[in-house]
Amino acid sequence: MSDFEATDLIKHLGRNTVLSEQQASQVVAEVLAYFNEDTESFIRRRHREMQQQGYSNTEIFTAIQGELRSRLFPAASISERQIRRMIYG
């Protein structure tokens, strides 16, 4: 998204929500970062988050496979082995 489009979106959010321009800017930055996250970074982040919540690797790998299918811009189907290799190298 270009700076102009981001600026336009921030102004739009400021006009149509209770967010200040600074808050709208932070929301837009977070959303853009979320959608710009590559598959490997997503897998590593979700693995770390789910480990901290006490899930086993088997549960995590299954959950990540499902989450990848439901992303707005879904990644190619990835096997449990490929997920494991992205996490551990």
C-alpha positions as CSV (number, residue, x, y, z in Angstrom):
1,M,0.0,0.0,0.0
2,S,1.4,3.4,-1.0
3,D,1.9,6.2,1.5
4,F,-1.0,8.1,-0.1
5,E,-3.4,5.1,0.2
6,A,-2.3,4.6,3.9
7,T,-2.8,8.3,4.6
8,D,-6.2,8.2,2.9
9,L,-7.2,5.1,4.9
10,I,-6.0,6.7,8.2
11,K,-8.1,9.8,7.5
12,H,-11.1,7.6,6.5
13,L,-10.8,5.7,9.8
14,G,-10.5,9.0,11.7
15,R,-13.7,10.4,10.1
16,N,-15.7,7.2,10.6
17,T,-14.6,5.8,13.9
18,V,-13.8,7.1,17.4
19,L,-10.1,6.6,16.7
20,S,-7.8,9.5,16.8
21,E,-5.5,10.0,13.7
22,Q,-2.6,8.6,15.8
23,Q,-4.7,5.5,16.9
24,A,-5.9,5.0,13.3
25,S,-2.3,5.1,12.1
26,Q,-1.3,2.5,14.6
27,V,-4.2,0.2,13.6
28,V,-3.3,0.6,9.9
29,A,0.4,-0.2,10.7
30,E,-0.6,-3.3,12.6
31,V,-2.9,-4.6,9.9
32,L,-0.3,-4.0,7.2
33,A,2.3,-5.8,9.3
34,Y,-0.1,-8.7,9.8
35,F,-0.8,-9.2,6.1
36,N,2.8,-8.6,5.1
37,E,4.0,-11.4,7.4
38,D,5.5,-14.2,5.3
39,T,4.6,-17.9,5.8
40,E,7.7,-18.8,7.7
41,S,7.5,-15.9,10.1
42,F,3.8,-16.7,10.7
43,I,4.6,-20.3,11.5
44,R,7.4,-19.4,13.9
45,R,5.3,-16.8,15.6
46,R,2.3,-19.1,16.0
47,H,4.5,-21.9,17.2
48,R,6.1,-19.7,19.9
49,E,2.6,-18.3,21.0
50,M,1.1,-21.8,21.2
51,Q,4.0,-23.2,23.1
52,Q,3.7,-20.5,25.6
53,Q,0.0,-21.5,26.0
54,G,1.1,-25.1,26.8
55,Y,0.1,-26.8,23.6
56,S,2.1,-29.9,22.4
57,N,3.9,-29.8,19.1
58,T,1.4,-32.3,17.6
59,E,-1.5,-29.9,18.5
60,I,0.5,-26.9,17.3
61,F,1.4,-28.4,13.9
62,T,-2.2,-29.4,13.2
63,A,-3.5,-26.0,14.3
64,I,-1.0,-24.2,12.1
65,Q,-1.9,-26.3,9.1
66,G,-5.6,-25.2,9.6
67,E,-4.7,-21.6,10.2
68,L,-2.6,-21.4,7.0
69,R,-5.7,-22.5,5.0
70,S,-7.9,-19.8,6.5
71,R,-5.6,-16.8,6.1
72,L,-6.9,-14.1,3.7
73,F,-4.0,-14.8,1.4
74,P,-3.5,-18.5,2.1
75,A,-0.2,-20.1,1.7
76,A,0.3,-23.3,-0.2
77,S,-0.6,-26.5,1.7
78,I,2.3,-27.2,4.0
79,S,3.0,-30.6,5.6
80,E,3.8,-31.1,9.3
81,R,7.4,-31.9,8.3
82,Q,7.7,-28.6,6.4
83,I,6.4,-26.7,9.4
84,R,8.8,-28.5,11.7
85,R,11.7,-27.6,9.3
86,M,10.7,-24.0,9.3
87,I,10.7,-23.9,13.0
88,Y,13.8,-25.9,13.8
89,G,15.8,-25.6,10.6
